[in-house]
């Protein structure tokens, strides 16, 4: 699956009629910057999928433990 994602990213950076033509084009500085942007966004999305943010518990905030509650 990673190979397919890489090929699609290459075609986004260097669009052409087919993959061979795209790969044969010379790489410019603009292409390099676009490639880095794609890699950064993929790393961010992978991180979000692997480490989702946890929402704080609303119940814990509403019923904060007090010493009086524990004694009774």
Secondary structure as GFF3:
##gff-version 3
##sequence-region A 1 72
A	DSSP	alpha_helix	2	13	.	.	.	ID=ss1
A	DSSP	alpha_helix	19	24	.	.	.	ID=ss2
A	DSSP	alpha_helix	29	50	.	.	.	ID=ss3
A	DSSP	alpha_helix	58	62	.	.	.	ID=ss4
A	DSSP	alpha_helix	67	71	.	.	.	ID=ss5
###
